[in-house]
Amino acid sequence: MTAASEEQPGNLSMAEKAYLAIRDQLIMLDIPPMTAIDDAALARSLEIGRTPVREALKRLEIDRLVVSYPRRGTFATAVDITDLAYISDLRVHLEPLAARRAAETAGEADLELVGELVDQLDSMDFHSMARDEVMRWDLHVHRTIYHAAGNPHLEDTLIRYDNLATRIFCVFLDRMQDFDSHVMEHSALLRAIGSRKPDKAEQLAREHVLNFDKAMRSLV
């Protein structure tokens, strides 16, 4: 089973579909950092019009995934390790909050999904998986926790910063010897949420962010 997107594609507008598809390419570095964005080529590859693509690029600029320059065009933003400190400074406060809220308030449907993720993660061999598949699982687990927290504003904010952190993760993943242990930290976190242990969930989420920050810095 592969990790699903946090959004359901069935009822999405063309602009939303373009946004999600291009965002995914930028996060996973399929569109490399600092690459010029060809909106016409993107429209052809996604089989949609250029207007939805342009609308999507405007949103992605707010997300800090692309940047536009007058008379030069739009480019994928650089992946700058110095940004990690700023991102971690926010995530170390917001990720524990989301984990606590999820443990306290998640509904039965969310808790069932959390339990399913634990079972799947515990049986997976991440060393045998492709980089993109590992990263999509990491994203999926975080998205599940954000949604279970029940605060759409917190969810939107965390998705944005997790996307930026994931781009950094993608750059260094091939150099990490124990990336599977980082991903498997999710198992204990999800168990704490599923068992409605907010203090434990909060603690584990904070440790997860700090461990990620430390791991990335050790590779620079």
ZARO-137015 format. One line per 10 residues: number of its first residue (from 1); their letters; for each residue x, y, z of N, C-alpha, C. Coordinates in Angstrom, 3 decimals. Each point is the difference from the previous one (the first is absolute). Last residue first. Layout:
BEGIN
NUM) A) X/Y/Z/X/Y/Z/X/Y/Z  ...
***
This chain:
BEGIN
220) VLSRMAKDFN) 26.058/18.301/6.819/0.475/1.180/-0.728/1.531/0.044/0.006  -2.889/-3.200/2.319/0.372/-0.371/-1.368/0.560/1.170/-0.804  -1.768/0.233/4.529/1.178/-0.881/0.043/0.500/-0.356/-1.390  -4.026/2.510/0.683/1.191/0.817/0.251/1.271/-0.848/-0.013  -4.219/-2.142/-0.407/0.296/0.788/-1.190/1.284/0.807/0.188  -1.609/-2.467/3.692/0.454/-0.893/-1.068/0.381/0.785/-1.247  -1.939/2.318/3.659/1.361/-0.449/0.318/0.572/-0.861/-1.115  -4.501/1.365/-0.341/0.883/1.162/-0.116/1.456/-0.409/0.233  -3.272/-3.262/0.727/0.113/0.313/-1.425/0.975/1.151/-0.202  -1.093/-1.111/4.388/0.853/-1.034/-0.592/0.212/0.248/-1.488
210) LVHERALQEA) -3.015/2.792/2.308/1.376/0.280/0.413/0.974/-1.018/-0.583  -4.621/-0.664/-0.736/0.457/1.208/-0.704/1.460/0.288/0.341  -2.006/-3.535/2.311/0.083/-0.330/-1.424/0.525/1.190/-0.799  -0.993/0.486/4.605/1.253/-0.730/-0.204/0.210/-0.318/-1.484  -4.089/1.943/1.210/1.093/0.968/0.184/1.349/-0.671/-0.248  -3.787/-2.721/-0.052/-0.008/0.889/-1.162/1.131/1.014/0.094  -0.733/-2.869/3.650/0.574/-0.717/-1.134/0.049/0.867/-1.257  -2.083/1.752/3.924/1.427/-0.218/0.225/0.662/-0.644/-1.216  -4.698/0.498/0.001/0.665/1.306/-0.093/1.515/-0.157/0.130  -2.647/-3.797/0.688/-0.017/0.386/-1.413/0.739/1.320/-0.203
200) KDPKRSGIAR) -0.639/-1.494/4.413/0.983/-0.826/-0.707/0.078/0.386/-1.472  -3.269/2.092/2.599/1.319/0.402/0.487/1.097/-0.755/-0.742  -4.591/-1.128/-0.916/0.446/1.284/-0.559/1.383/0.443/0.463  -2.758/-4.579/-0.664/0.988/0.415/0.989/0.619/1.314/-0.472  -3.380/-3.410/-2.046/-0.428/1.242/0.649/0.899/0.356/1.185  0.473/-3.562/-3.378/-0.303/-0.366/1.394/-0.483/1.190/0.818  1.368/0.521/-4.537/-1.071/-1.002/-0.013/-0.439/-0.418/1.384  3.704/2.927/-0.498/-1.236/0.669/-0.413/-1.168/-0.975/0.058  4.212/-1.738/0.845/-0.375/0.907/1.090/-1.293/0.733/-0.328  1.884/-2.726/-3.318/-0.546/-0.819/1.093/-0.457/0.880/1.162
190) LLASHEMVHS) 2.246/2.043/-3.602/-1.365/-0.375/-0.370/-0.650/-0.863/1.081  4.500/1.136/0.599/-0.825/1.206/0.043/-1.452/-0.322/-0.317  3.223/-3.394/-0.427/-0.266/0.286/1.411/-0.896/1.224/0.147  1.332/-1.042/-4.385/-0.794/-1.089/0.553/-0.364/0.262/1.455  2.912/2.853/-2.635/-1.435/0.266/-0.120/-0.836/-1.071/0.691  4.727/-0.251/-0.560/-0.396/0.752/1.195/-1.497/0.295/-0.017  2.274/-1.996/-3.707/-0.638/-0.899/0.956/-0.305/0.671/1.328  2.326/2.303/-3.475/-1.377/-0.244/-0.424/-0.724/-0.869/1.031  4.536/0.789/0.754/-0.729/1.268/0.077/-1.463/-0.210/-0.367  2.917/-3.581/-0.484/-0.304/0.218/1.419/-0.743/1.310/0.188
180) DFDQMRDLFV) 1.558/-1.164/-4.314/-1.146/-0.809/0.381/-0.372/0.207/1.473  3.871/2.010/-1.981/-1.237/0.730/-0.274/-1.226/-0.793/0.418  5.129/-0.452/0.476/-1.057/-0.531/0.862/-1.320/0.726/-0.216  4.054/1.046/-2.406/0.176/-1.430/0.214/-1.165/-0.624/0.767  0.502/4.453/-3.455/-0.360/-0.437/1.344/0.120/-1.513/0.130  0.599/2.588/-4.070/1.202/0.013/0.836/-0.288/-0.456/1.422  -3.393/0.490/-3.383/0.932/-1.016/-0.490/1.265/-0.075/0.837  -3.328/3.374/0.929/-0.454/-1.357/0.318/1.009/-1.061/-0.418  -0.039/5.070/-0.437/0.979/-0.733/0.792/-0.341/-1.483/0.209  -2.784/3.132/-2.541/1.367/0.299/-0.420/1.003/-0.930/0.681
170) CFIRTALNDY) -4.594/-0.129/1.242/0.246/-0.637/-1.298/1.433/0.217/-0.472  -1.503/2.215/3.929/0.138/-1.443/0.233/0.358/-0.712/-1.304  -1.145/4.515/-0.241/1.340/-0.157/0.572/0.292/-1.478/0.232  -4.282/1.005/-1.420/0.952/0.290/-1.094/1.438/-0.145/0.500  -3.441/-0.354/3.166/0.124/-1.206/-0.821/0.937/0.224/-1.176  -1.174/3.612/2.850/0.917/-0.916/0.673/0.240/-1.245/-0.846  -3.187/3.065/-1.532/1.335/0.577/-0.102/1.045/-0.892/0.669  -4.514/-1.266/0.358/0.420/-0.070/-1.401/1.421/0.528/-0.162  -2.066/0.451/4.158/0.455/-1.373/-0.216/0.443/-0.194/-1.442  -1.953/4.072/1.192/1.365/-0.099/0.511/0.546/-1.419/-0.117
160) RILTDELHPN) -4.463/0.854/-1.475/0.921/0.898/-0.712/1.428/-0.176/0.478  -3.456/-2.312/2.225/0.243/-0.564/-1.331/1.024/0.852/-0.745  -1.538/1.596/4.131/0.971/-1.084/0.127/0.298/-0.655/-1.340  -3.311/3.379/0.184/1.313/0.555/0.327/1.063/-1.089/0.058  -4.526/-1.234/-0.660/0.531/0.691/-1.172/1.410/0.532/0.257  -2.282/-1.999/3.650/0.290/-0.975/-1.044/0.640/0.663/-1.218  -1.661/2.700/3.484/1.240/-0.667/0.408/0.436/-0.993/-1.075  -4.099/1.957/-0.670/1.030/1.036/-0.119/1.368/-0.558/0.389  -3.908/-2.722/0.465/0.402/0.184/-1.404/1.077/1.063/-0.188  -1.200/-3.444/4.026/0.116/1.454/-0.124/0.490/0.311/-1.411
150) GAAHYITRHV) -0.464/-4.501/2.044/-1.308/0.643/-0.067/0.011/1.512/-0.087  3.251/-4.044/0.288/0.016/1.049/1.025/-1.274/0.829/-0.020  1.051/-3.409/-3.253/-0.612/-0.527/1.221/-0.042/1.043/1.107  2.225/0.962/-4.083/-1.447/-0.043/-0.199/-0.708/-0.450/1.280  4.706/0.007/-0.031/-0.507/1.370/-0.102/-1.523/0.005/-0.124  2.196/-4.163/-0.068/0.007/0.597/1.335/-0.570/1.411/-0.041  0.535/-2.202/-4.084/-1.025/-0.686/0.788/-0.100/0.604/1.400  3.439/1.437/-2.893/-1.301/0.544/-0.409/-1.137/-0.616/0.819  4.370/-1.694/0.630/-0.135/1.351/0.547/-1.362/0.599/-0.345  1.025/-4.172/-1.861/-0.147/-0.108/1.455/-0.195/1.381/0.621
140) HLDWRMVEDR) 0.912/-0.186/-4.614/-1.338/-0.506/0.304/-0.240/-0.097/1.506  4.313/1.203/-1.705/-0.985/1.063/-0.179/-1.386/-0.449/0.446  3.351/-3.236/-0.028/0.291/0.997/1.025/-1.015/1.143/-0.062  -0.167/-3.205/-3.370/-0.497/-0.534/1.269/0.227/0.993/1.136  1.759/1.056/-4.163/-1.466/0.125/-0.029/-0.621/-0.591/1.259  4.662/-0.373/-0.655/-0.384/1.373/0.293/-1.515/0.169/0.009  1.793/-4.179/-1.200/0.288/0.282/1.408/-0.487/1.396/0.375  -0.254/-1.188/-4.494/-1.011/-0.727/0.772/0.202/0.227/1.493  3.140/1.788/-3.069/-1.266/0.716/-0.069/-1.073/-0.682/0.842  4.293/-2.082/-0.398/0.032/1.230/0.771/-1.356/0.685/0.027
130) AMSHFDMSDL) -0.010/-5.267/-0.660/0.544/1.141/-0.721/-0.105/1.259/0.856  0.345/-4.870/2.366/-0.931/0.879/-0.701/0.733/1.122/-0.716  1.784/-3.411/3.070/-0.281/-0.600/-1.307/-0.901/0.879/-0.864  1.233/1.131/4.491/1.243/-0.070/-0.776/-0.233/-0.585/-1.390  -3.488/0.274/3.330/0.234/1.249/-0.712/1.279/-0.026/-0.822  -3.644/-3.567/1.793/1.452/0.019/-0.104/0.383/1.221/-0.836  -4.657/-1.367/3.153/0.656/0.475/-1.210/1.518/-0.041/0.117  -3.688/-0.940/3.307/0.297/-1.134/-0.880/0.801/0.387/-1.234  -1.567/3.120/3.391/0.746/-1.034/0.729/0.396/-1.175/-0.891  -2.766/3.550/-1.674/1.370/0.447/0.229/0.839/-1.084/0.660
120) QDVLEGVLEL) -4.635/-0.793/-0.633/0.721/0.026/-1.264/1.464/0.390/0.190  -2.910/0.075/3.738/0.163/-1.377/-0.480/0.829/-0.039/-1.272  -1.168/4.236/1.690/0.946/-0.673/0.892/0.277/-1.410/-0.501  -3.336/2.446/-2.201/1.342/0.465/-0.343/1.059/-0.668/0.868  -4.539/-0.807/0.948/0.394/-0.654/-1.251/1.414/0.400/-0.411  -1.928/2.150/3.724/0.305/-1.395/0.293/0.450/-0.763/-1.232  -1.495/4.427/-0.552/1.259/-0.008/0.744/0.420/-1.438/0.303  -4.213/0.642/-1.886/1.054/0.205/-0.991/1.375/-0.012/0.656  -3.706/-0.192/2.809/0.079/-1.248/-0.770/1.106/0.092/-1.044  -1.019/3.830/2.447/0.720/-0.962/0.834/0.130/-1.347/-0.712
110) DAEGATEAAR) -2.564/3.391/-2.061/1.422/0.349/-0.006/0.813/-0.998/0.820  -4.640/-0.511/0.025/0.503/-0.268/-1.351/1.494/0.305/-0.087  -2.345/1.026/4.017/0.216/-1.430/-0.181/0.570/-0.333/-1.371  1.093/4.876/1.873/-1.201/-0.828/-0.070/0.337/-1.450/-0.285  3.122/3.860/2.617/-0.235/-0.724/-1.252/-1.263/-0.856/0.077  2.162/2.911/3.562/-1.290/0.266/-0.644/-0.296/-0.804/-1.257  4.057/-0.183/3.036/-1.103/0.437/0.854/-1.348/-0.053/-0.713  4.142/-1.040/-2.191/-0.213/-0.981/1.072/-1.219/0.345/0.841  1.309/3.057/-3.341/-0.466/-1.244/-0.621/-0.297/-1.053/1.067  1.934/4.043/1.369/-1.402/0.174/-0.368/-0.569/-1.263/-0.632
100) RAALPELHVR) 4.611/0.020/1.005/-0.817/0.060/1.228/-1.481/0.107/-0.338  3.014/0.260/-3.567/-0.021/-1.360/0.546/-0.853/-0.055/1.271  0.755/4.212/-1.980/-0.884/-0.817/-0.835/-0.109/-1.419/0.551  3.016/2.889/2.129/-1.374/0.464/0.216/-0.980/-0.850/-0.799  4.628/-0.714/-0.639/-0.488/-0.544/1.267/-1.434/0.421/0.310  1.920/1.857/-3.919/-0.178/-1.456/-0.125/-0.443/-0.626/1.330  1.099/4.679/-0.138/-1.285/-0.331/-0.611/-0.239/-1.504/-0.155  4.123/1.927/1.834/-1.132/0.419/0.821/-1.328/-0.517/-0.568  4.064/-0.825/-2.232/0.216/-0.559/1.330/-1.096/0.422/0.977  0.186/1.683/-4.531/-0.523/-1.367/0.105/0.160/-0.571/1.407
90) LDSIYALDTI) 1.777/4.343/-1.078/-1.457/-0.026/-0.024/-0.539/-1.406/0.262  4.612/0.605/-0.283/-0.427/0.870/1.090/-1.520/0.057/0.100  2.148/-2.229/-3.618/-0.040/-0.800/1.229/-0.488/0.823/1.185  0.646/2.206/-4.120/-1.096/-0.963/-0.112/-0.151/-0.802/1.293  3.613/2.993/-0.369/-1.254/0.736/0.063/-1.196/-0.951/-0.022  4.292/-1.838/-0.524/-0.141/0.550/1.353/-1.321/0.727/0.154  1.261/-1.677/-4.267/-0.442/-1.055/0.917/-0.214/0.545/1.408  1.809/2.422/-3.850/-1.423/0.170/0.307/-0.492/-1.003/1.038  4.397/-0.140/-1.839/-0.107/1.023/1.037/-1.456/0.289/0.360  1.229/-2.959/-3.555/0.060/-0.632/1.314/-0.097/1.030/1.120
80) DVATAFTGRR) -2.093/0.242/-4.995/1.075/0.619/0.773/-0.014/-0.573/1.412  -1.985/-0.610/-5.273/-0.054/-0.698/1.287/1.219/0.449/0.795  -2.707/2.869/-4.004/1.163/-0.775/0.413/-0.302/-0.747/1.295  -4.015/1.243/-3.448/0.889/0.602/0.989/1.174/-0.924/0.305  -2.532/0.273/-4.769/-0.080/-0.749/1.255/0.977/0.626/0.983  -1.933/3.187/-3.798/1.004/-1.023/0.261/-0.360/-0.774/1.268  -1.926/3.822/-4.131/-0.225/-0.676/1.268/0.974/-1.164/0.134  0.701/4.804/-2.990/-0.859/-1.164/0.089/-0.085/-0.573/1.396  2.093/4.144/-2.197/0.828/-1.218/-0.006/-0.835/-1.265/0.062  -1.664/4.631/0.186/0.702/-0.160/-1.274/0.911/-1.221/-0.051
70) PYSVVLRDIE) -1.517/1.103/4.823/-0.446/0.765/-1.165/0.935/-0.202/-1.189  -0.621/-3.821/3.701/0.798/1.203/-0.201/-0.520/0.743/-1.229  -1.612/-4.123/3.894/-0.128/0.669/-1.299/0.831/1.278/-0.016  -0.231/-5.127/2.728/0.201/1.446/0.121/-0.034/0.590/-1.396  -1.566/-4.817/3.084/0.470/0.644/-1.222/0.177/1.489/0.281  -1.078/-2.654/3.584/0.516/-1.091/-0.826/0.439/0.488/-1.375  -2.259/2.268/3.942/1.455/0.089/-0.093/0.613/-1.179/-0.746  -4.775/1.303/0.770/0.549/-1.133/0.740/1.524/-0.019/0.025  -2.334/3.208/-2.552/-0.342/0.264/1.403/0.579/-1.093/0.896  0.370/-0.658/-4.554/0.917/1.061/0.398/-0.263/0.401/1.452
60) LRKLAERVPT) -2.841/-3.076/-2.045/1.269/-0.622/0.361/1.059/1.031/0.354  -4.244/1.379/-1.621/-0.129/-0.587/1.338/1.327/-0.583/0.476  -0.141/1.646/-4.355/-0.179/1.116/0.926/-0.124/-0.513/1.434  0.129/-3.122/-3.487/1.319/0.562/0.260/-0.071/1.194/0.944  -4.016/-2.023/-1.544/0.711/-0.872/0.941/1.353/0.584/0.368  -2.514/2.125/-3.314/-0.632/0.197/1.305/0.718/-0.817/1.072  1.353/-0.630/-4.415/0.439/1.314/0.483/-0.614/0.316/1.358  -1.398/-3.921/-2.146/1.412/-0.123/0.393/0.511/1.318/0.562  -4.374/-0.158/-1.814/0.093/-0.677/1.308/1.441/-0.141/0.490  -0.513/1.897/-4.334/-0.557/0.858/1.045/0.001/-0.681/1.368
50) RGIELSRALA) 1.322/-2.266/-4.075/1.051/0.805/0.624/-0.552/0.888/1.125  -2.410/-4.764/-1.244/0.301/1.287/-0.608/1.072/0.767/0.751  -0.030/-5.425/-0.020/-0.954/1.028/0.411/0.428/1.316/-0.650  2.392/-4.428/0.246/-1.184/-0.055/-0.862/-1.099/0.925/0.506  4.680/-0.814/1.508/-1.131/-0.256/0.895/-1.327/-0.107/-0.748  4.039/0.986/-2.319/0.264/-1.253/0.719/-1.150/-0.376/0.923  -0.199/4.116/-2.421/-0.054/-1.155/-0.912/0.172/-1.303/0.765  0.484/3.996/2.401/-1.393/-0.154/-0.417/-0.147/-1.212/-0.914  4.334/1.270/1.270/-0.729/-0.600/1.112/-1.454/-0.260/-0.379  2.645/2.306/-3.085/0.399/-1.404/0.069/-0.714/-0.723/1.138
40) ADDIATMPPI) -0.675/4.620/-0.367/-0.591/-0.675/-1.164/0.335/-1.487/0.019  1.913/2.868/3.262/-1.412/-0.265/0.265/-0.676/-0.708/-1.163  5.042/0.062/1.904/-0.632/0.210/-1.306/-1.480/-0.329/0.151  4.263/1.381/3.484/-1.295/-0.657/-0.155/-0.598/0.392/-1.348  5.326/-0.402/1.982/-1.025/0.866/-0.578/-1.279/-0.802/-0.230  3.585/-1.275/3.888/-0.346/-0.256/-1.395/-1.071/0.977/-0.466  1.944/-0.580/4.516/0.531/1.072/-0.838/-0.238/-0.226/-1.498  -0.567/-4.360/2.907/0.117/1.359/0.507/0.678/0.932/-0.995  -2.556/-4.270/-1.999/1.162/0.299/0.839/0.009/1.446/0.487  -3.956/-3.429/-1.138/0.402/1.285/-0.564/1.158/0.467/0.866
30) DLMILQDRIA) -1.191/-3.762/1.465/-0.138/-0.378/-1.407/0.177/1.238/-0.874  0.032/-0.299/4.965/1.126/0.450/-0.812/-0.020/-0.567/-1.414  -3.330/-0.215/3.694/0.806/-1.191/-0.228/1.228/0.274/-0.865  -3.080/3.523/0.974/0.390/-0.578/1.287/0.967/-1.161/-0.202  -1.913/2.014/-3.837/0.957/0.897/0.650/0.506/-0.584/1.315  -3.367/-2.274/-2.412/1.249/-0.032/-0.773/1.073/0.871/0.639  -4.337/0.063/1.887/0.622/-1.304/0.208/1.339/-0.073/-0.733  -2.674/3.774/-0.708/0.561/0.016/1.349/0.739/-1.300/0.276  -2.435/0.316/-3.957/1.263/0.749/-0.083/0.674/0.054/1.357  -4.204/-2.085/-0.177/0.944/-0.734/-0.844/1.352/0.709/-0.063
20) LYAKEAMSLN) -3.609/2.060/2.330/0.460/-1.206/0.698/1.056/-0.746/-0.805  -2.036/3.828/-1.991/0.750/0.369/1.198/0.584/-1.229/0.685  -2.939/-0.605/-3.625/1.302/0.495/-0.448/0.883/0.323/1.194  -4.405/-1.199/0.892/0.741/-1.161/-0.491/1.396/0.407/-0.456  -2.895/3.415/1.255/0.426/-0.762/1.173/0.795/-1.232/-0.410  -1.925/2.627/-3.392/1.071/0.753/0.644/0.535/-0.750/1.223  -3.725/-1.735/-2.272/1.208/-0.178/-0.796/1.178/0.734/0.639  -3.766/-1.598/3.356/0.031/0.842/-1.195/1.287/-0.269/-0.766  -2.273/-3.803/3.203/0.893/1.139/-0.040/-0.145/0.782/-1.302  -2.047/-4.267/1.998/-0.799/1.221/-0.115/0.852/1.258/-0.109
10) GPQEESAATM) 1.936/-4.562/0.259/-1.223/-0.095/-0.782/-0.703/1.314/-0.252  4.210/-1.272/2.658/0.058/0.652/-1.295/-1.323/0.121/-0.726  1.618/0.130/5.341/-0.704/-0.924/-0.871/-0.151/0.662/-1.370  3.972/0.819/3.893/-1.195/0.491/-0.665/-0.623/-1.101/-0.840  4.046/-0.604/2.428/-0.948/0.440/1.012/-1.283/0.505/-0.628  2.934/-3.923/-2.324/0.041/1.443/0.214/-0.999/0.368/1.070  2.058/-4.929/0.150/-0.928/0.821/-0.761/0.249/1.463/0.255  3.274/-4.608/0.132/-0.576/1.099/0.757/-0.867/0.861/-0.885  0.617/-5.285/-0.980/0.775/1.220/-0.045/-0.719/1.094/0.742  0.204/-5.710/0.133/-0.846/1.191/0.000/0.880/1.238/0.000
***
